[in-house]
C-alpha cells in the first residue's frame, strides 16, 4: 500500500522510475497501454497508476491485468469515484486516486470532508466484498 515515501508519476519515464527506486521511494508511474505497463515494470515500478481510468475503463484494466504479474498492484486514477469503485475492484484494482472527486476549486472544507468520507466508506465497502 502506498505510504509517505511514495512517488506517483505522470508517465513511464524510465530514468525517473529508476531514480525513485534508487532513492528508496515506492514508484507508481502512470500507464495506459500494456507496452507502458511492461516498460514501467521493467524499470522497477512498485505498482501502476492507470490514467485516465475513465477512458480505459474497468474492462480495459481487467484485460491488461490478465497479462500483468498478478502481484503487481494497480490503481485507477482519473475518473474513479465511489460510484464505480466496485467495477474497478472487480477488474483487479488495488485502490484509487481521487483528485477532482474530492476537491474542485471553490469547494468549502465541509464539502471536501463530506466527499472524502463518502469515498472512504465506499472503499471500505469494496474491500470487504
N, C-alpha and C positions, 0 to 999 in steps of 0.2 A: 504494500500500500504506500502511495506517495507520502512523503513527510516533509519536514522543514528543509531537508537537503535534497530537494528535487528540482529538476530543470525541465520545464515544459517548453519545447522548442517549436518554432513555426514550420520547420521543414526538415528534410533529411540530409542536411549538410554534414557530410562525413567528418570533416575536421571539427565541427562544433560538437557532434556526438562524442567523438573520441576525446576531446578536451574535457567535456563534462565528466566522462568516466574517469579520465586521468586525475582530475581533482576531487574524485570520490563523490560526485553528485549522482543521484538517480537520474537517468536520462530518458525522457518521454518525447521523442520527436513527432511532429505532425506528418501523417501519411494519408494518401488517398487511394493508392494503387498497390497491387501485390508487389510490383517492382520496387516501389518506395519502401514498403514494409520490409522486404528482404534486405534491401540496402541498409536500412536502419538497424536491423538485427545484426547483420554482418559487422557493422561499425561499433556494436556493443550496447545498443539501446536496452534499457531496463524494461520498457513497455512501449506501447504505441498509442498515439493520440489520433484517432480517425477524425479528420476535419475536411470539409464540413459534414458532419454526420447526417444532417437533414437532407443533404443531396445524395450521399452514398446510401443512406437508409439502412435499417436493420437487416434487410435481405442481403444487401451488398456486403455488410460487415460479416454476416454469417457465412456467406460464400467464401470470403477471404480467410476467415478464422479456420475454415476447414483445412486449409493448406499451411497455416502457420504452426509453429511449435505450440503444442497445447498449453504449455506452462507460461507462454507469453501473455502478460496482461494487456488488455486493450480498453481504451476509454473512448466514449462517444462525446465529441465536443463540437459545438456549433449546431444548435437545433435540438439538443437533448433537453427535456423538461419533464416534470413529474407525470405529464400525460402520456409520455412514450417510454418511460424508464422500463416498463415491463417488456416491451418489444426489444429494446436493446439488451436487457438482461438475457432474454431468450436467445438472442443472437450470439451470446458469449461475452458481452462486455462486463468488465470488472467495475467500472464506475463512469463518471461523467464530469465534464467541465461545464460550468453554468455561469457564463458571464452575463449576457443580457437578460437571461431569465431572472436572475437575482436582482440586477440593478440596471436601470436605464436612467439617463440624465433627468434630473428633476424629481426623482422618487425621494420621498422622505424616509427617515430611518425606520419608522414603524412599518411602512410598506415593504422595505427591504427585509426587515426581520420576519415579517409575515411570510414572504415568499421563500426565505431561507428555511423557515420551519416547515413549510409545505414540502419543500424539496427533501429535507432530511426525513420526514415521515414517509414520503414515497420511496425513498432509497431504502430505508429500513424495512418497509413492507416488501419490496422487491427482493431484498437479501434473505428475508425469512421464507420466501417461497421456494 
